[in-house]
Amino acid sequence: MKALPTAIFAKMSSSTSLYTDIGGRLFYGEAPEGTEYPYVVFNDFTSLPEYPGTKTIEKILCDFNIFSSAFGRSEIEDILTHLRSLYDDCALTISGYTLIYFIRESVQKMREDHTTPAGTVGVWHYAQEYSIQIVK
């Protein structure tokens, strides 16, 4: 479904805080090799749809993966705060669908080593999940 990623990109581009935090580097699926930190990658995982009557209800789990190579957690915590301010219980316009909810779920916080052309770098990786329900 192209409509959900399109709506997520549109919502992010309307936010000066999050957009500025990540320099506009929001990607669907994966970031291009060599992408500068910080950046966000989101993925959506659709469960089986329900068909009550003439409607189709989609229940979707979406995760936003935030990556930061900054020393300490200040940068990534600011990005997480701005991401939550933008998407928690948001009003999202999804072409062809009606949004029922966009609710924050769990977050995982990790420290990882990433290999870059310049060598190995320590990276903070936060994965914020959202439950989404839409109706067509």
Secondary structure, DSSP 8 states (H G I E B T S, - for coil): --HHHHHHHHHHHT-HHHHHHTTT-EEES---TT--SSEEEEEEEE---B--TT--EEEEEEEEEEEE-SSSSHHHHHHHHHHHHHHTT-----TT-EEEEEEEEEEEEEEEEEEETTEEEEEEEEEEEEEEEEE-
